[in-house]
Amino acid sequence: MSCRVLGIDPGFASVGVAVVELEPSTEKVLHLAVIRTEKSALKREVKASDDNLRRARLIYEGVIAMCSLYSVRALCAESMSFPRSSGVAAKVAMTWGVIAAIATQLGIPVVQSSPQEIKKVLCGSKAASKEEVEAALRKRYPFEGEGYEFIASQKEHAFDALGAVVASLDSEVLRMARTLG
């Protein structure tokens, strides 16, 4: 028996997602992607608050589609780190509102890991670089064929989402999901 989980690297312009199938003793990466939202090009004709709501809806649509397509049973997310800019923090908080709404709507748990926990689990150091995280994930999982949708410059978000899953593997939620399928 297996179950599928969705890793999420919450952002506002870029949301990394990774679908992983959990078997009792192994994992298989099914999909890596980055959901992109961009500011409206109609600067003076669209209120920033209306545009942010539009972008939050795009994130919702992308994440809920992944959950439905893959019959996801849990969300594993990089926990919110608090950026220096209050504007960025507000936008990331909107993404977290979307994640909470989806988890509530689907009745599935959310497991969070801090960026430092993810780096420590993958690389043995809380100060690991993005390149070291990616290298550790590429070593753990072969990435060939279809199912990987991201621009090379945005791949760090997809890999961070996958890292959130790996860092959550020892959580009670994922241990139970593996045994129950």
ABEGO torsion letter per residue (X at the ends): XBBBBBBBBBBAABBBBBBBBBBAABBBBABBBBBBBBBBABAAABBAAAAAAAAAAAAAAAAAAAAAAAGBABBBBBBBBBBABAAAAAAAAAAAAAAAAAAAAAGBBBBBBBAAAAAAAAAGBAABBAAAAAAAAAAABBBBEBGBBBBAAAAAAAAAAAAAAAAAAABAAAAAAAAAX
